[in-house]
Amino acid sequence: MAAEGKLGPCMQCVRCMLFVFNTLFWLTGFGLLGVGIWVRVQFSDYMKLSSHDYSTACYVMIGAGVLVTIIGFLGCCGALKEQVCMLKTFAVILGFLFLVELGGSITGYVFRHEIKGGLSQGLDVALNEYRQDGFKEAWDGLQSNLECCGNKNYTDWFYKEWTTEETGNNSVPQSCCVETKANCNKNVTSHPDTVYSKGCYNAGVAFFENKLLIIGGVTLGIAVFQLLGVALSCCLASNIQHASKYELV
């Protein structure tokens, strides 16, 4: 039985705080959804150059965003109607999400070296797949955006299957050029300053580590923030139960 109007000033304040929490929680849900979609779109070509497929992580993040928005609605309904069952369910799900997100952050940190290994192996293989569907776009995008060339350096492109009689064996893709000029990618041994000297492996590792650090920090911050929702929900549910008992007496 609900005890609407029987809560004291402190619990009414807790109830208002829970509404505020759920509003912010909804926003984090949309944030997770947006980040998941952004990562999937932004890194889709780069993931193609790795020997490991990390697209599942993007879909998990998108699913978590959708789930968070639904859970936020459950918490609002529980606080509005002062339903103990809904509040407790909300708290349990939040606690479960906290453990999942904490575990995901720890797993990502522990297996970060596998990401490096997967990128190195993938780039080696992709050097010979430049002409294949999708690989040209992935390589050109990676080299242009990160200002790099080849796996370790630009010489990785020499004597590879992608070269033709027109470009020559000491040539690189045009996306390696510092500035787009005629023949800037041909016979680069005679003018190495016209192409990027940095390898894409080191540039890619630095890029991914920076982005993953930001994503991991945001995810961990959201997970800790959820503990506040667990505390508020449990506190409000407990006091509603006590108020209901007094009302029945």
PyRosetta script that sets phi, psi and omega in degrees:
from pyrosetta import init, pose_from_sequence

init()
pose = pose_from_sequence("MAAEGKLGPCMQCVRCMLFVFNTLFWLTGFGLLGVGIWVRVQFSDYMKLSSHDYSTACYVMIGAGVLVTIIGFLGCCGALKEQVCMLKTFAVILGFLFLVELGGSITGYVFRHEIKGGLSQGLDVALNEYRQDGFKEAWDGLQSNLECCGNKNYTDWFYKEWTTEETGNNSVPQSCCVETKANCNKNVTSHPDTVYSKGCYNAGVAFFENKLLIIGGVTLGIAVFQLLGVALSCCLASNIQHASKYELV")
pose.set_psi(1, 132.8)
pose.set_omega(1, -177.8)
pose.set_phi(2, -72.5)
pose.set_psi(2, 153.0)
pose.set_omega(2, -179.9)
pose.set_phi(3, -121.5)
pose.set_psi(3, 44.3)
pose.set_omega(3, -176.5)
pose.set_phi(4, -61.2)
pose.set_psi(4, 131.3)
pose.set_omega(4, 179.1)
pose.set_phi(5, 87.2)
pose.set_psi(5, -8.3)
pose.set_omega(5, -178.6)
pose.set_phi(6, -96.3)
pose.set_psi(6, -8.0)
pose.set_omega(6, -179.8)
pose.set_phi(7, -74.8)
pose.set_psi(7, 143.5)
pose.set_omega(7, 177.9)
pose.set_phi(8, -74.5)
pose.set_psi(8, 174.0)
pose.set_omega(8, -178.2)
pose.set_phi(9, -57.6)
pose.set_psi(9, -39.3)
pose.set_omega(9, -178.9)
pose.set_phi(10, -63.6)
pose.set_psi(10, -43.8)
pose.set_omega(10, -179.1)
pose.set_phi(11, -72.5)
pose.set_psi(11, -30.0)
pose.set_omega(11, 173.9)
pose.set_phi(12, -65.0)
pose.set_psi(12, -35.2)
pose.set_omega(12, 176.3)
pose.set_phi(13, -67.0)
pose.set_psi(13, -41.4)
pose.set_omega(13, 177.1)
pose.set_phi(14, -61.7)
pose.set_psi(14, -40.2)
pose.set_omega(14, 179.1)
pose.set_phi(15, -61.7)
pose.set_psi(15, -43.5)
pose.set_omega(15, 178.1)
pose.set_phi(16, -64.9)
pose.set_psi(16, -39.3)
pose.set_omega(16, 178.5)
pose.set_phi(17, -63.7)
pose.set_psi(17, -35.1)
pose.set_omega(17, 178.8)
pose.set_phi(18, -67.5)
pose.set_psi(18, -36.1)
pose.set_omega(18, 175.5)
pose.set_phi(19, -63.7)
pose.set_psi(19, -44.3)
pose.set_omega(19, 178.7)
pose.set_phi(20, -62.6)
pose.set_psi(20, -43.2)
pose.set_omega(20, 178.4)
pose.set_phi(21, -57.9)
pose.set_psi(21, -46.4)
pose.set_omega(21, -177.2)
pose.set_phi(22, -66.8)
pose.set_psi(22, -31.8)
pose.set_omega(22, 175.3)
pose.set_phi(23, -63.3)
pose.set_psi(23, -46.6)
pose.set_omega(23, 177.7)
pose.set_phi(24, -66.7)
pose.set_psi(24, -35.3)
pose.set_omega(24, 179.9)
pose.set_phi(25, -64.7)
pose.set_psi(25, -40.9)
pose.set_omega(25, 175.1)
pose.set_phi(26, -58.0)
pose.set_psi(26, -44.9)
pose.set_omega(26, -178.9)
pose.set_phi(27, -62.1)
pose.set_psi(27, -39.6)
pose.set_omega(27, 177.1)
pose.set_phi(28, -64.7)
pose.set_psi(28, -34.0)
pose.set_omega(28, 177.1)
pose.set_phi(29, -62.8)
pose.set_psi(29, -46.1)
pose.set_omega(29, 177.3)
pose.set_phi(30, -66.1)
pose.set_psi(30, -33.2)
pose.set_omega(30, 177.3)
pose.set_phi(31, -64.6)
pose.set_psi(31, -46.1)
pose.set_omega(31, 177.4)
pose.set_phi(32, -61.1)
pose.set_psi(32, -41.3)
pose.set_omega(32, 179.1)
pose.set_phi(33, -62.1)
pose.set_psi(33, -45.5)
pose.set_omega(33, -179.7)
pose.set_phi(34, -65.4)
pose.set_psi(34, -42.7)
pose.set_omega(34, -179.9)
pose.set_phi(35, -64.8)
pose.set_psi(35, -40.9)
pose.set_omega(35, 179.2)
pose.set_phi(36, -61.0)
pose.set_psi(36, -44.5)
pose.set_omega(36, 179.1)
pose.set_phi(37, -67.0)
pose.set_psi(37, -41.7)
pose.set_omega(37, -179.9)
pose.set_phi(38, -62.2)
pose.set_psi(38, -45.1)
pose.set_omega(38, 179.7)
pose.set_phi(39, -62.9)
pose.set_psi(39, -41.6)
pose.set_omega(39, -179.3)
pose.set_phi(40, -63.3)
pose.set_psi(40, -42.2)
pose.set_omega(40, -178.9)
pose.set_phi(41, -76.4)
pose.set_psi(41, -45.7)
pose.set_omega(41, -174.6)
pose.set_phi(42, -67.7)
pose.set_psi(42, -39.1)
pose.set_omega(42, -173.5)
pose.set_phi(43, -103.2)
pose.set_psi(43, 7.2)
pose.set_omega(43, -175.2)
pose.set_phi(44, -59.8)
pose.set_psi(44, -43.1)
pose.set_omega(44, 179.5)
pose.set_phi(45, -69.4)
pose.set_psi(45, -39.6)
pose.set_omega(45, -178.7)
pose.set_phi(46, -65.6)
pose.set_psi(46, -38.0)
pose.set_omega(46, 179.4)
pose.set_phi(47, -63.9)
pose.set_psi(47, -28.0)
pose.set_omega(47, -179.9)
pose.set_phi(48, -67.2)
pose.set_psi(48, -24.0)
pose.set_omega(48, -178.5)
pose.set_phi(49, -88.7)
pose.set_psi(49, 2.0)
pose.set_omega(49, 177.9)
pose.set_phi(50, -103.0)
pose.set_psi(50, 151.2)
pose.set_omega(50, 179.5)
pose.set_phi(51, -77.8)
pose.set_psi(51, -11.1)
pose.set_omega(51, 177.7)
pose.set_phi(52, -110.1)
pose.set_psi(52, 146.2)
pose.set_omega(52, 178.6)
pose.set_phi(53, -98.1)
pose.set_psi(53, 115.5)
pose.set_omega(53, -178.9)
pose.set_phi(54, -108.0)
pose.set_psi(54, 12.3)
pose.set_omega(54, -177.9)
pose.set_phi(55, -65.2)
pose.set_psi(55, -25.7)
pose.set_omega(55, 179.3)
pose.set_phi(56, -59.4)
pose.set_psi(56, -37.5)
pose.set_omega(56, 179.8)
pose.set_phi(57, -61.0)
pose.set_psi(57, -36.0)
pose.set_omega(57, 178.3)
pose.set_phi(58, -65.1)
pose.set_psi(58, -43.9)
pose.set_omega(58, -179.6)
pose.set_phi(59, -67.5)
pose.set_psi(59, -33.4)
pose.set_omega(59, 176.1)
pose.set_phi(60, -63.6)
pose.set_psi(60, -42.0)
pose.set_omega(60, 179.9)
pose.set_phi(61, -66.1)
pose.set_psi(61, -39.8)
pose.set_omega(61, 177.6)
pose.set_phi(62, -64.6)
pose.set_psi(62, -44.2)
pose.set_omega(62, 178.0)
pose.set_phi(63, -62.8)
pose.set_psi(63, -38.7)
pose.set_omega(63, 178.8)
pose.set_phi(64, -64.6)
pose.set_psi(64, -38.0)
pose.set_omega(64, 178.3)
pose.set_phi(65, -62.9)
pose.set_psi(65, -43.8)
pose.set_omega(65, 178.0)
pose.set_phi(66, -64.0)
pose.set_psi(66, -43.3)
pose.set_omega(66, -179.1)
pose.set_phi(67, -63.6)
pose.set_psi(67, -40.3)
pose.set_omega(67, -179.6)
pose.set_phi(68, -62.8)
pose.set_psi(68, -41.6)
pose.set_omega(68, 179.4)
pose.set_phi(69, -64.2)
pose.set_psi(69, -37.0)
pose.set_omega(69, 178.3)
pose.set_phi(70, -69.4)
pose.set_psi(70, -42.2)
pose.set_omega(70, -179.5)
pose.set_phi(71, -64.8)
pose.set_psi(71, -37.4)
pose.set_omega(71, 177.8)
pose.set_phi(72, -59.4)
pose.set_psi(72, -38.8)
pose.set_omega(72, 177.0)
pose.set_phi(73, -63.8)
pose.set_psi(73, -40.0)
pose.set_omega(73, 178.5)
pose.set_phi(74, -62.1)
pose.set_psi(74, -42.7)
pose.set_omega(74, 179.3)
pose.set_phi(75, -65.1)
pose.set_psi(75, -39.3)
pose.set_omega(75, 178.4)
pose.set_phi(76, -64.1)
pose.set_psi(76, -43.3)
pose.set_omega(76, 179.3)
pose.set_phi(77, -63.3)
pose.set_psi(77, -41.5)
pose.set_omega(77, 180.0)
pose.set_phi(78, -63.2)
pose.set_psi(78, -41.3)
pose.set_omega(78, 179.8)
pose.set_phi(79, -71.4)
pose.set_psi(79, -39.4)
pose.set_omega(79, -178.1)
pose.set_phi(80, -66.8)
pose.set_psi(80, -46.1)
pose.set_omega(80, -177.5)
pose.set_phi(81, -90.1)
pose.set_psi(81, -5.1)
pose.set_omega(81, -179.0)
pose.set_phi(82, 55.1)
pose.set_psi(82, 48.5)
pose.set_omega(82, 179.0)
pose.set_phi(83, -95.1)
pose.set_psi(83, 113.6)
pose.set_omega(83, -176.9)
pose.set_phi(84, -60.8)
pose.set_psi(84, -41.6)
pose.set_omega(84, -177.4)
pose.set_phi(85, -62.3)
pose.set_psi(85, -44.2)
pose.set_omega(85, -179.9)
pose.set_phi(86, -66.8)
pose.set_psi(86, -39.1)
pose.set_omega(86, 179.5)
pose.set_phi(87, -65.5)
pose.set_psi(87, -41.8)
pose.set_omega(87, 179.5)
pose.set_phi(88, -68.6)
pose.set_psi(88, -39.2)
pose.set_omega(88, 176.7)
pose.set_phi(89, -62.4)
pose.set_psi(89, -41.9)
pose.set_omega(89, 177.6)
pose.set_phi(90, -59.4)
pose.set_psi(90, -45.0)
pose.set_omega(90, -179.2)
pose.set_phi(91, -64.7)
pose.set_psi(91, -42.0)
pose.set_omega(91, -179.5)
pose.set_phi(92, -64.3)
pose.set_psi(92, -43.9)
pose.set_omega(92, -179.6)
pose.set_phi(93, -65.9)
pose.set_psi(93, -40.0)
pose.set_omega(93, 177.6)
pose.set_phi(94, -61.6)
pose.set_psi(94, -43.4)
pose.set_omega(94, 178.3)
pose.set_phi(95, -62.0)
pose.set_psi(95, -39.7)
pose.set_omega(95, 178.1)
pose.set_phi(96, -65.5)
pose.set_psi(96, -43.3)
pose.set_omega(96, 178.2)
pose.set_phi(97, -62.3)
pose.set_psi(97, -38.0)
pose.set_omega(97, 178.0)
pose.set_phi(98, -59.3)
pose.set_psi(98, -46.1)
pose.set_omega(98, -179.6)
pose.set_phi(99, -65.2)
pose.set_psi(99, -40.5)
pose.set_omega(99, 179.6)
pose.set_phi(100, -64.1)
pose.set_psi(100, -46.5)
pose.set_omega(100, -178.6)
pose.set_phi(101, -67.7)
pose.set_psi(101, -38.5)
pose.set_omega(101, 177.2)
pose.set_phi(102, -64.0)
pose.set_psi(102, -44.1)
pose.set_omega(102, 177.8)
pose.set_phi(103, -63.0)
pose.set_psi(103, -39.2)
pose.set_omega(103, 178.6)
pose.set_phi(104, -64.9)
pose.set_psi(104, -40.1)
pose.set_omega(104, 178.7)
pose.set_phi(105, -65.1)
pose.set_psi(105, -42.7)
pose.set_omega(105, 179.6)
pose.set_phi(106, -66.3)
pose.set_psi(106, -42.6)
pose.set_omega(106, 179.9)
pose.set_phi(107, -62.8)
pose.set_psi(107, -42.5)
pose.set_omega(107, 178.4)
pose.set_phi(108, -61.3)
pose.set_psi(108, -37.4)
pose.set_omega(108, 179.2)
pose.set_phi(109, -70.8)
pose.set_psi(109, -42.5)
pose.set_omega(109, -176.9)
pose.set_phi(110, -66.1)
pose.set_psi(110, -39.9)
pose.set_omega(110, -174.7)
pose.set_phi(111, -98.2)
pose.set_psi(111, 19.7)
pose.set_omega(111, -179.4)
pose.set_phi(112, -63.3)
pose.set_psi(112, -28.8)
pose.set_omega(112, 180.0)
pose.set_phi(113, -69.1)
pose.set_psi(113, -29.0)
pose.set_omega(113, 177.1)
pose.set_phi(114, -67.1)
pose.set_psi(114, -32.2)
pose.set_omega(114, 177.6)
pose.set_phi(115, -63.8)
pose.set_psi(115, -41.9)
pose.set_omega(115, 178.7)
pose.set_phi(116, -63.6)
pose.set_psi(116, -45.1)
pose.set_omega(116, 179.5)
pose.set_phi(117, -63.6)
pose.set_psi(117, -40.7)
pose.set_omega(117, 179.2)
pose.set_phi(118, -64.7)
pose.set_psi(118, -37.3)
pose.set_omega(118, 179.1)
pose.set_phi(119, -68.7)
pose.set_psi(119, -42.9)
pose.set_omega(119, -179.8)
pose.set_phi(120, -62.7)
pose.set_psi(120, -47.6)
pose.set_omega(120, 179.7)
pose.set_phi(121, -64.8)
pose.set_psi(121, -41.7)
pose.set_omega(121, -178.4)
pose.set_phi(122, -64.4)
pose.set_psi(122, -40.7)
pose.set_omega(122, 179.3)
pose.set_phi(123, -65.9)
pose.set_psi(123, -39.1)
pose.set_omega(123, 178.0)
pose.set_phi(124, -59.6)
pose.set_psi(124, -46.3)
pose.set_omega(124, -179.7)
pose.set_phi(125, -67.6)
pose.set_psi(125, -41.5)
pose.set_omega(125, -174.8)
pose.set_phi(126, -68.7)
pose.set_psi(126, -19.1)
pose.set_omega(126, 177.4)
pose.set_phi(127, -59.2)
pose.set_psi(127, -34.9)
pose.set_omega(127, 179.7)
pose.set_phi(128, -90.8)
pose.set_psi(128, -0.5)
pose.set_omega(128, -178.6)
pose.set_phi(129, -109.8)
pose.set_psi(129, 16.5)
pose.set_omega(129, -173.2)
pose.set_phi(130, -56.8)
pose.set_psi(130, -36.2)
pose.set_omega(130, -178.0)
pose.set_phi(131, -79.5)
pose.set_psi(131, -12.5)
pose.set_omega(131, -178.0)
pose.set_phi(132, -73.0)
pose.set_psi(132, 156.8)
pose.set_omega(132, -178.4)
pose.set_phi(133, -57.6)
pose.set_psi(133, 127.5)
pose.set_omega(133, 175.5)
pose.set_phi(134, 91.0)
pose.set_psi(134, -31.3)
pose.set_omega(134, -176.3)
pose.set_phi(135, -72.7)
pose.set_psi(135, -36.0)
pose.set_omega(135, 178.5)
pose.set_phi(136, -62.0)
pose.set_psi(136, -47.0)
pose.set_omega(136, 179.6)
pose.set_phi(137, -62.7)
pose.set_psi(137, -39.6)
pose.set_omega(137, -179.5)
pose.set_phi(138, -65.6)
pose.set_psi(138, -45.5)
pose.set_omega(138, -180.0)
pose.set_phi(139, -65.7)
pose.set_psi(139, -46.5)
pose.set_omega(139, -178.3)
pose.set_phi(140, -62.8)
pose.set_psi(140, -40.0)
pose.set_omega(140, 178.8)
pose.set_phi(141, -65.9)
pose.set_psi(141, -42.7)
pose.set_omega(141, 179.9)
pose.set_phi(142, -63.5)
pose.set_psi(142, -48.0)
pose.set_omega(142, -176.0)
pose.set_phi(143, -68.9)
pose.set_psi(143, -38.1)
pose.set_omega(143, -179.9)
pose.set_phi(144, -71.6)
pose.set_psi(144, -44.9)
pose.set_omega(144, -175.9)
pose.set_phi(145, -72.6)
pose.set_psi(145, -39.2)
pose.set_omega(145, -177.8)
pose.set_phi(146, -96.2)
pose.set_psi(146, -0.7)
pose.set_omega(146, 178.4)
pose.set_phi(147, 54.3)
pose.set_psi(147, 57.0)
pose.set_omega(147, -178.4)
pose.set_phi(148, -136.8)
pose.set_psi(148, 175.1)
pose.set_omega(148, -179.3)
pose.set_phi(149, -153.4)
pose.set_psi(149, 127.5)
pose.set_omega(149, -179.5)
pose.set_phi(150, 72.1)
pose.set_psi(150, -172.1)
pose.set_omega(150, 178.8)
pose.set_phi(151, -80.9)
pose.set_psi(151, -66.9)
pose.set_omega(151, 177.6)
pose.set_phi(152, -89.5)
pose.set_psi(152, -39.3)
pose.set_omega(152, 175.8)
pose.set_phi(153, -163.9)
pose.set_psi(153, -178.2)
pose.set_omega(153, -172.9)
pose.set_phi(154, -66.6)
pose.set_psi(154, -21.9)
pose.set_omega(154, -179.0)
pose.set_phi(155, -68.3)
pose.set_psi(155, -13.4)
pose.set_omega(155, 177.8)
pose.set_phi(156, -62.3)
pose.set_psi(156, -22.7)
pose.set_omega(156, -178.6)
pose.set_phi(157, -82.2)
pose.set_psi(157, -13.9)
pose.set_omega(157, -176.1)
pose.set_phi(158, -68.3)
pose.set_psi(158, 138.2)
pose.set_omega(158, 174.7)
pose.set_phi(159, 58.0)
pose.set_psi(159, 37.8)
pose.set_omega(159, 175.1)
pose.set_phi(160, -102.8)
pose.set_psi(160, 166.3)
pose.set_omega(160, -174.6)
pose.set_phi(161, -66.2)
pose.set_psi(161, -20.9)
pose.set_omega(161, -177.1)
pose.set_phi(162, -71.3)
pose.set_psi(162, -24.0)
pose.set_omega(162, -174.7)
pose.set_phi(163, -69.7)
pose.set_psi(163, 154.3)
pose.set_omega(163, 179.7)
pose.set_phi(164, -129.6)
pose.set_psi(164, 174.3)
pose.set_omega(164, 177.9)
pose.set_phi(165, -63.2)
pose.set_psi(165, -27.8)
pose.set_omega(165, -178.4)
pose.set_phi(166, -70.2)
pose.set_psi(166, -40.8)
pose.set_omega(166, -177.4)
pose.set_phi(167, -87.9)
pose.set_psi(167, -36.1)
pose.set_omega(167, -178.9)
pose.set_phi(168, 91.0)
pose.set_psi(168, 163.1)
pose.set_omega(168, -174.3)
pose.set_phi(169, -75.9)
pose.set_psi(169, -18.0)
pose.set_omega(169, 179.5)
pose.set_phi(170, -102.8)
pose.set_psi(170, 36.4)
pose.set_omega(170, -176.9)
pose.set_phi(171, -116.1)
pose.set_psi(171, 165.6)
pose.set_omega(171, -179.7)
pose.set_phi(172, -134.2)
pose.set_psi(172, 163.6)
pose.set_omega(172, 175.4)
pose.set_phi(173, -59.6)
pose.set_psi(173, 151.9)
pose.set_omega(173, -176.6)
pose.set_phi(174, -65.7)
pose.set_psi(174, -20.8)
pose.set_omega(174, 178.8)
pose.set_phi(175, -67.6)
pose.set_psi(175, -10.1)
pose.set_omega(175, 176.3)
pose.set_phi(176, -82.6)
pose.set_psi(176, -12.9)
pose.set_omega(176, -175.6)
pose.set_phi(177, -69.9)
pose.set_psi(177, 135.2)
pose.set_omega(177, 176.3)
pose.set_phi(178, -65.0)
pose.set_psi(178, -41.8)
pose.set_omega(178, 174.6)
pose.set_phi(179, -133.2)
pose.set_psi(179, 139.9)
pose.set_omega(179, -177.9)
pose.set_phi(180, -75.8)
pose.set_psi(180, 105.4)
pose.set_omega(180, 177.8)
pose.set_phi(181, -134.0)
pose.set_psi(181, 162.9)
pose.set_omega(181, 179.5)
pose.set_phi(182, -62.2)
pose.set_psi(182, 131.1)
pose.set_omega(182, 177.3)
pose.set_phi(183, 60.3)
pose.set_psi(183, 20.9)
pose.set_omega(183, -179.4)
pose.set_phi(184, -67.6)
pose.set_psi(184, -19.8)
pose.set_omega(184, -178.0)
pose.set_phi(185, -102.4)
pose.set_psi(185, 1.7)
pose.set_omega(185, -176.7)
pose.set_phi(186, -103.2)
pose.set_psi(186, 139.4)
pose.set_omega(186, 178.4)
pose.set_phi(187, 47.5)
pose.set_psi(187, 52.9)
pose.set_omega(187, -172.3)
pose.set_phi(188, -69.7)
pose.set_psi(188, -12.4)
pose.set_omega(188, 178.1)
pose.set_phi(189, -63.7)
pose.set_psi(189, -23.6)
pose.set_omega(189, 179.3)
pose.set_phi(190, -88.0)
pose.set_psi(190, -14.4)
pose.set_omega(190, 177.6)
pose.set_phi(191, -149.0)
pose.set_psi(191, 65.1)
pose.set_omega(191, -175.4)
pose.set_phi(192, -63.9)
pose.set_psi(192, -18.4)
pose.set_omega(192, -178.3)
pose.set_phi(193, -73.5)
pose.set_psi(193, -8.2)
pose.set_omega(193, -178.8)
pose.set_phi(194, -86.2)
pose.set_psi(194, -7.9)
pose.set_omega(194, -179.9)
pose.set_phi(195, -123.7)
pose.set_psi(195, 161.6)
pose.set_omega(195, 179.8)
pose.set_phi(196, -68.2)
pose.set_psi(196, 131.5)
pose.set_omega(196, -179.2)
pose.set_phi(197, -88.1)
pose.set_psi(197, -20.2)
pose.set_omega(197, -177.5)
pose.set_phi(198, -77.7)
pose.set_psi(198, 136.8)
pose.set_omega(198, 177.6)
pose.set_phi(199, -77.2)
pose.set_psi(199, 152.3)
pose.set_omega(199, -176.2)
pose.set_phi(200, -76.3)
pose.set_psi(200, -19.2)
pose.set_omega(200, 178.5)
pose.set_phi(201, -66.0)
pose.set_psi(201, -52.9)
pose.set_omega(201, 179.7)
pose.set_phi(202, -63.4)
pose.set_psi(202, -40.3)
pose.set_omega(202, 179.0)
pose.set_phi(203, -66.0)
pose.set_psi(203, -40.6)
pose.set_omega(203, 179.9)
pose.set_phi(204, -67.2)
pose.set_psi(204, -41.4)
pose.set_omega(204, 178.7)
pose.set_phi(205, -61.8)
pose.set_psi(205, -46.0)
pose.set_omega(205, 179.0)
pose.set_phi(206, -62.2)
pose.set_psi(206, -40.7)
pose.set_omega(206, -179.5)
pose.set_phi(207, -65.0)
pose.set_psi(207, -49.6)
pose.set_omega(207, -177.6)
pose.set_phi(208, -68.1)
pose.set_psi(208, -39.3)
pose.set_omega(208, 179.9)
pose.set_phi(209, -63.4)
pose.set_psi(209, -39.0)
pose.set_omega(209, 178.9)
pose.set_phi(210, -65.2)
pose.set_psi(210, -46.6)
pose.set_omega(210, -179.1)
pose.set_phi(211, -68.7)
pose.set_psi(211, -41.2)
pose.set_omega(211, -179.8)
pose.set_phi(212, -66.4)
pose.set_psi(212, -33.6)
pose.set_omega(212, 177.5)
pose.set_phi(213, -64.6)
pose.set_psi(213, -41.7)
pose.set_omega(213, 178.4)
pose.set_phi(214, -66.1)
pose.set_psi(214, -48.0)
pose.set_omega(214, -179.3)
pose.set_phi(215, -62.5)
pose.set_psi(215, -43.2)
pose.set_omega(215, 179.3)
pose.set_phi(216, -64.2)
pose.set_psi(216, -39.6)
pose.set_omega(216, 178.3)
pose.set_phi(217, -65.0)
pose.set_psi(217, -42.2)
pose.set_omega(217, 178.7)
pose.set_phi(218, -64.9)
pose.set_psi(218, -43.8)
pose.set_omega(218, 179.7)
pose.set_phi(219, -62.4)
pose.set_psi(219, -42.9)
pose.set_omega(219, 179.5)
pose.set_phi(220, -66.2)
pose.set_psi(220, -38.7)
pose.set_omega(220, 177.4)
pose.set_phi(221, -62.6)
pose.set_psi(221, -41.7)
pose.set_omega(221, 177.5)
pose.set_phi(222, -64.2)
pose.set_psi(222, -40.2)
pose.set_omega(222, -179.7)
pose.set_phi(223, -62.3)
pose.set_psi(223, -44.4)
pose.set_omega(223, 178.7)
pose.set_phi(224, -65.9)
pose.set_psi(224, -38.4)
pose.set_omega(224, 178.6)
pose.set_phi(225, -60.2)
pose.set_psi(225, -33.2)
pose.set_omega(225, -179.6)
pose.set_phi(226, -65.4)
pose.set_psi(226, -26.0)
pose.set_omega(226, 178.1)
pose.set_phi(227, -62.4)
pose.set_psi(227, -31.4)
pose.set_omega(227, 176.4)
pose.set_phi(228, -63.6)
pose.set_psi(228, -40.8)
pose.set_omega(228, 177.8)
pose.set_phi(229, -64.6)
pose.set_psi(229, -38.3)
pose.set_omega(229, 177.5)
pose.set_phi(230, -62.0)
pose.set_psi(230, -45.7)
pose.set_omega(230, -178.8)
pose.set_phi(231, -64.2)
pose.set_psi(231, -45.0)
pose.set_omega(231, -179.2)
pose.set_phi(232, -64.6)
pose.set_psi(232, -42.8)
pose.set_omega(232, -178.8)
pose.set_phi(233, -64.8)
pose.set_psi(233, -46.0)
pose.set_omega(233, -179.9)
pose.set_phi(234, -64.3)
pose.set_psi(234, -41.0)
pose.set_omega(234, 179.8)
pose.set_phi(235, -63.7)
pose.set_psi(235, -45.9)
pose.set_omega(235, -179.2)
pose.set_phi(236, -67.2)
pose.set_psi(236, -42.3)
pose.set_omega(236, 179.6)
pose.set_phi(237, -62.5)
pose.set_psi(237, -42.3)
pose.set_omega(237, 179.9)
pose.set_phi(238, -62.3)
pose.set_psi(238, -43.4)
pose.set_omega(238, -178.8)
pose.set_phi(239, -72.1)
pose.set_psi(239, -31.5)
pose.set_omega(239, 175.4)
pose.set_phi(240, -65.5)
pose.set_psi(240, -40.1)
pose.set_omega(240, 177.4)
pose.set_phi(241, -61.6)
pose.set_psi(241, -44.7)
pose.set_omega(241, 178.9)
pose.set_phi(242, -63.8)
pose.set_psi(242, -42.3)
pose.set_omega(242, 179.7)
pose.set_phi(243, -63.5)
pose.set_psi(243, -37.2)
pose.set_omega(243, 179.2)
pose.set_phi(244, -65.5)
pose.set_psi(244, -40.0)
pose.set_omega(244, 179.4)
pose.set_phi(245, -64.0)
pose.set_psi(245, -42.3)
pose.set_omega(245, 179.9)
pose.set_phi(246, -66.3)
pose.set_psi(246, -35.8)
pose.set_omega(246, -179.9)
pose.set_phi(247, -66.9)
pose.set_psi(247, -38.8)
pose.set_omega(247, 179.1)
pose.set_phi(248, -66.9)
pose.set_psi(248, -35.9)
pose.set_omega(248, 178.6)
pose.set_phi(249, -69.3)
pose.dump_pdb("model.pdb")
